[in-house]
Amino acid sequence: MSSEYKRFYRSRRDRMIAGVCGGLAMYFSLDPTLVRLGFVGAAFIHPAGAVLAYLVMKIVVLDAPLADAPEG
């Protein structure tokens, strides 16, 4: 049994505002555009909740370590 697990970080590379959607895309192995579109869809359904969730993740979730950030 391995003791290593995936960590959720904000993206340093796929970042438009704070890297939250890019980080979610890296964590779930998805295209960042799909995650951003999902966030926009959630914002139409419940704007205050979507903005609050984004702000909480921006504050709580750390940036990806520099050693793990892909160059480019």
DSSP file (Angstrom, degrees, kcal/mol; ACC not computed):
  #  RESIDUE AA STRUCTURE BP1 BP2  ACC     N-H-->O    O-->H-N    N-H-->O    O-->H-N    TCO  KAPPA ALPHA  PHI   PSI    X-CA   Y-CA   Z-CA
    1    1 A M              0   0    0      0, 0.0     2,-0.3     0, 0.0     0, 0.0   0.000 360.0 360.0 360.0 128.2    0.0    0.0    0.0
    2    2 A S        -     0   0    0      1,-0.1     0, 0.0     2,-0.1     0, 0.0  -0.626 360.0-156.6 -87.6 140.9    1.4    3.3   -1.1
    3    3 A S        +     0   0    0     -2,-0.3     2,-0.3     2,-0.0    -1,-0.1   0.448  64.9 102.2 -93.7  -1.4    1.4    6.3    1.3
    4    4 A E        +     0   0    0      0, 0.0     2,-0.3     0, 0.0    -2,-0.1  -0.605  48.3 175.8 -83.8 144.7    1.6    8.8   -1.5
    5    5 A Y        -     0   0    0     -2,-0.3     2,-0.2     0, 0.0    -2,-0.0  -0.948  35.5 -88.8-143.4 162.2   -1.5   10.6   -2.6
    6    6 A K        -     0   0    0     -2,-0.3     2,-0.4    21,-0.0    21,-0.0  -0.472  37.5-150.7 -73.8 142.8   -2.5   13.4   -5.0
    7    7 A R        -     0   0    0     -2,-0.2     2,-0.6     2,-0.0    -1,-0.0  -0.905   9.8-132.8-112.8 144.2   -2.4   16.9   -3.7
    8    8 A F        +     0   0    0     -2,-0.4    54,-0.4    18,-0.0     2,-0.3  -0.870  35.2 165.8 -98.3 117.8   -4.6   19.8   -5.0
    9    9 A Y        -     0   0    0     -2,-0.6     2,-0.3    14,-0.3    54,-0.2  -0.889  41.9-103.8-124.7 156.9   -2.7   22.9   -5.8
   10   10 A R  B     -a   63   0A   0     52,-3.0    54,-2.1    -2,-0.3    10,-0.2  -0.646  48.9-108.3 -75.3 139.9   -3.5   26.1   -7.7
   11   11 A S        -     0   0    0      8,-2.4    12,-0.2    -2,-0.3    11,-0.1  -0.423  24.9-167.5 -73.3 141.2   -1.9   26.0  -11.1
   12   12 A R  S    S+     0   0    0     -2,-0.1     3,-0.2    53,-0.1    -1,-0.1   0.650  90.9  37.4 -93.9 -21.7    1.0   28.3  -11.9
   13   13 A R  S    S+     0   0    0      1,-0.2     2,-1.4     6,-0.1     6,-0.1   0.891 113.7  48.9 -97.9 -50.7    0.9   27.6  -15.6
   14   14 A D  S    S+     0   0    0      5,-0.1     2,-0.4     8,-0.0     8,-0.4  -0.621  82.8 139.7 -92.8  77.8   -2.9   27.4  -16.5
   15   15 A R        +     0   0    0     -2,-1.4    -3,-0.0    -3,-0.2    -5,-0.0  -0.979  23.7 157.5-129.7 127.7   -3.9   30.5  -14.7
   16   16 A M  S    S-     0   0    0     -2,-0.4    -1,-0.1     0, 0.0    -2,-0.0   0.705  90.4  -8.3-109.7 -44.4   -6.4   33.2  -15.8
   17   17 A I  S    S-     0   0    0      0, 0.0    -2,-0.1     0, 0.0     0, 0.0   0.689 139.1 -21.1-114.5 -69.5   -7.3   34.7  -12.4
   18   18 A A  S    S-     0   0    0      0, 0.0    -3,-0.1     0, 0.0    -8,-0.0   0.413  84.8-107.1-128.1  -1.5   -5.9   32.7   -9.5
   19   19 A G  S  > S+     0   0    0     -9,-0.1    -8,-2.4    44,-0.1     4,-2.1   0.546  80.3 124.7  88.2   7.3   -5.2   29.3  -11.0
   20   20 A V  H  > S+     0   0    0    -10,-0.2     4,-2.4     2,-0.2     5,-0.2   0.952  76.9  42.7 -66.9 -49.5   -8.1   27.5   -9.2
   21   21 A C  H  > S+     0   0    0      1,-0.2     4,-2.2     2,-0.2    -1,-0.2   0.884 114.8  51.5 -65.7 -37.9   -9.7   26.1  -12.3
   22   22 A G  H  > S+     0   0    0     -8,-0.4     4,-2.1     2,-0.2    -1,-0.2   0.882 110.5  49.4 -64.0 -38.3   -6.3   25.1  -13.7
   23   23 A G  H  X S+     0   0    0     -4,-2.1     4,-2.4     2,-0.2   -14,-0.3   0.895 110.1  49.8 -67.8 -40.8   -5.5   23.3  -10.5
   24   24 A L  H  X S+     0   0    0     -4,-2.4     4,-2.4     2,-0.2    -2,-0.2   0.896 110.0  52.1 -62.9 -39.6   -8.8   21.5  -10.5
   25   25 A A  H  X>S+     0   0    0     -4,-2.2     5,-2.6     1,-0.2     4,-0.6   0.908 110.7  46.9 -64.0 -41.8   -8.1   20.5  -14.1
   26   26 A M  H ><5S+     0   0    0     -4,-2.1     3,-0.6     3,-0.2    -2,-0.2   0.919 112.6  50.3 -64.2 -42.7   -4.6   19.1  -13.2
   27   27 A Y  H 3<5S+     0   0    0     -4,-2.4    -2,-0.2     1,-0.2    -1,-0.2   0.900 120.3  33.8 -64.1 -42.5   -6.1   17.2  -10.2
   28   28 A F  H 3<5S-     0   0    0     -4,-2.4    -1,-0.2    -5,-0.2    -2,-0.2   0.348 108.8-119.4 -96.7   6.2   -8.8   15.6  -12.1
   29   29 A S  T <<5 +     0   0    0     -4,-0.6     2,-0.3    -3,-0.6    -3,-0.2   0.933  67.2 136.0  55.1  52.0   -6.8   15.2  -15.4
   30   30 A L      < -     0   0    0     -5,-2.6    -1,-0.2    -6,-0.1    -2,-0.1  -0.743  65.4 -88.8-119.6 168.9   -9.2   17.4  -17.4
   31   31 A D    >>  -     0   0    0     -2,-0.3     4,-1.5     1,-0.1     3,-0.8  -0.665  33.7-134.7 -75.2 129.9   -8.9   20.1  -19.9
   32   32 A P  H 3> S+     0   0    0      0, 0.0     4,-2.4     0, 0.0     5,-0.2   0.814 104.1  61.1 -57.8 -30.2   -8.8   23.5  -18.1
   33   33 A T  H 3> S+     0   0    0      1,-0.2     4,-2.5     2,-0.2     5,-0.2   0.895 102.4  50.8 -64.1 -39.2  -11.3   25.0  -20.5
   34   34 A L  H <> S+     0   0    0     -3,-0.8     4,-2.2     2,-0.2    -1,-0.2   0.896 110.4  49.0 -64.9 -39.6  -13.9   22.4  -19.5
   35   35 A V  H  X S+     0   0    0     -4,-1.5     4,-2.1     2,-0.2    -2,-0.2   0.916 111.6  49.2 -66.4 -41.9  -13.4   23.2  -15.8
   36   36 A R  H  X S+     0   0    0     -4,-2.4     4,-2.3     2,-0.2    -2,-0.2   0.909 110.9  49.7 -63.5 -41.8  -13.7   27.0  -16.6
   37   37 A L  H  X S+     0   0    0     -4,-2.5     4,-2.4     1,-0.2    -1,-0.2   0.887 109.7  52.2 -63.9 -38.0  -16.9   26.4  -18.6
   38   38 A G  H  X S+     0   0    0     -4,-2.2     4,-2.3     2,-0.2    -1,-0.2   0.891 108.9  50.0 -63.0 -39.5  -18.3   24.3  -15.7
   39   39 A F  H  X S+     0   0    0     -4,-2.1     4,-2.1     2,-0.2    -2,-0.2   0.907 110.2  49.6 -66.0 -41.2  -17.5   27.2  -13.3
   40   40 A V  H  X S+     0   0    0     -4,-2.3     4,-1.5     2,-0.2    -2,-0.2   0.909 110.7  50.7 -64.1 -40.9  -19.3   29.6  -15.5
   41   41 A G  H  X S+     0   0    0     -4,-2.4     4,-1.5     1,-0.2     3,-0.2   0.911 110.6  48.8 -61.3 -42.4  -22.3   27.3  -15.7
   42   42 A A  H  X S+     0   0    0     -4,-2.3     4,-3.0     1,-0.2     8,-0.3   0.860 106.9  56.8 -64.7 -35.0  -22.3   27.1  -11.9
   43   43 A A  H  < S+     0   0    0     -4,-2.1    -1,-0.2     1,-0.2    -2,-0.2   0.820 105.6  50.5 -67.4 -30.4  -22.1   30.8  -11.7
   44   44 A F  H  < S+     0   0    0     -4,-1.5    -1,-0.2    -3,-0.2    -2,-0.2   0.851 114.6  43.9 -73.0 -33.8  -25.3   31.1  -13.8
   45   45 A I  H  < S+     0   0    0     -4,-1.5    -2,-0.2     1,-0.2    -3,-0.1   0.930 139.8   1.5 -76.4 -46.4  -27.1   28.7  -11.5
   46   46 A H     X  -     0   0    0     -4,-3.0     4,-2.3    -5,-0.1    -1,-0.2  -0.681  68.1-179.8-144.2  84.9  -25.9   30.1   -8.2
   47   47 A P  H  > S+     0   0    0      0, 0.0     4,-2.3     0, 0.0     5,-0.2   0.886  81.7  48.0 -57.6 -46.1  -23.7   33.2   -8.7
   48   48 A A  H  > S+     0   0    0      1,-0.2     4,-2.4     2,-0.2     5,-0.2   0.902 113.3  48.5 -65.3 -39.8  -23.0   33.9   -5.0
   49   49 A G  H  > S+     0   0    0      2,-0.2     4,-2.6     1,-0.2    -1,-0.2   0.897 111.7  48.9 -66.3 -40.9  -22.1   30.3   -4.2
   50   50 A A  H  X S+     0   0    0     -4,-2.3     4,-2.2    -8,-0.3    -2,-0.2   0.918 114.1  45.2 -66.5 -43.5  -19.8   30.0   -7.2
   51   51 A V  H  X S+     0   0    0     -4,-2.3     4,-2.5    -5,-0.2    -2,-0.2   0.913 113.9  49.7 -67.0 -41.9  -17.9   33.2   -6.4
   52   52 A L  H  X S+     0   0    0     -4,-2.4     4,-2.5    -5,-0.2    -2,-0.2   0.921 110.9  49.2 -62.8 -44.2  -17.7   32.2   -2.7
   53   53 A A  H  X S+     0   0    0     -4,-2.6     4,-2.4     1,-0.2    -1,-0.2   0.914 112.0  49.1 -61.9 -42.4  -16.3   28.8   -3.5
   54   54 A Y  H  X S+     0   0    0     -4,-2.2     4,-2.4     2,-0.2    -2,-0.2   0.929 112.1  47.7 -62.9 -45.6  -13.7   30.3   -5.9
   55   55 A L  H  X S+     0   0    0     -4,-2.5     4,-2.0     2,-0.2    -2,-0.2   0.900 111.1  50.6 -64.4 -40.9  -12.6   32.8   -3.3
   56   56 A V  H  X S+     0   0    0     -4,-2.5     4,-2.9     1,-0.2     5,-0.3   0.931 112.3  46.9 -62.7 -44.5  -12.3   30.2   -0.5
   57   57 A M  H  X S+     0   0    0     -4,-2.4     4,-2.1     1,-0.2    -2,-0.2   0.874 109.8  54.2 -65.2 -35.7  -10.2   28.0   -2.8
   58   58 A K  H  < S+     0   0    0     -4,-2.4    -1,-0.2    -5,-0.2    -2,-0.2   0.882 116.3  38.4 -64.0 -37.2   -8.0   30.9   -3.8
   59   59 A I  H  < S+     0   0    0     -4,-2.0    -2,-0.2    -5,-0.2    -1,-0.2   0.898 124.6  36.2 -79.5 -42.5   -7.4   31.7   -0.1
   60   60 A V  H  < S+     0   0    0     -4,-2.9     2,-0.3    -5,-0.2    -3,-0.2   0.865 100.7  76.6 -84.7 -39.1   -7.1   28.1    1.2
   61   61 A V  S  < S-     0   0    0     -4,-2.1   -52,-0.1    -5,-0.3     2,-0.1  -0.574  76.0-131.8 -83.5 134.3   -5.3   26.2   -1.6
   62   62 A L        -     0   0    0    -54,-0.4   -52,-3.0    -2,-0.3     2,-0.1  -0.403  24.1-100.3 -80.0 156.6   -1.6   26.7   -2.0
   63   63 A D  B     -a   10   0A   0    -54,-0.2   -52,-0.2     1,-0.1    -1,-0.1  -0.407  50.9 -90.5 -67.0 152.4    0.2   27.4   -5.3
   64   64 A A        -     0   0    0    -54,-2.1    -1,-0.1     1,-0.1     5,-0.1  -0.375  52.5 -95.9 -61.8 143.2    1.9   24.5   -7.0
   65   65 A P    >>  -     0   0    0      0, 0.0     4,-0.9     0, 0.0     3,-0.7  -0.288  28.3-122.7 -59.3 147.0    5.5   24.0   -5.8
   66   66 A L  T 34 S+     0   0    0      1,-0.2     3,-0.4     2,-0.2    -2,-0.1   0.843 110.8  58.3 -61.3 -34.3    8.0   25.6   -8.2
   67   67 A A  T 34 S+     0   0    0      1,-0.2    -1,-0.2     3,-0.0    -3,-0.0   0.815 109.9  43.9 -66.7 -29.9    9.8   22.3   -8.7
   68   68 A D  T <4 S+     0   0    0     -3,-0.7    -1,-0.2     2,-0.1    -2,-0.2   0.588  87.9 105.9 -90.7 -11.6    6.6   20.7  -10.0
   69   69 A A  S  < S-     0   0    0     -4,-0.9     2,-0.1    -3,-0.4   -58,-0.0  -0.546  73.2-125.7 -73.5 124.8    5.6   23.6  -12.2
   70   70 A P        -     0   0    0      0, 0.0     2,-0.2     0, 0.0    -1,-0.1  -0.406  24.9-116.1 -68.3 145.3    6.1   22.7  -15.9
   71   71 A E              0   0    0      1,-0.2   -58,-0.0    -2,-0.1     0, 0.0  -0.492 360.0 360.0 -78.5 150.8    8.2   25.1  -17.8
   72   72 A G              0   0    0     -2,-0.2    -1,-0.2   -59,-0.0   -59,-0.0   0.413 360.0 360.0 148.6 360.0    6.7   27.0  -20.7
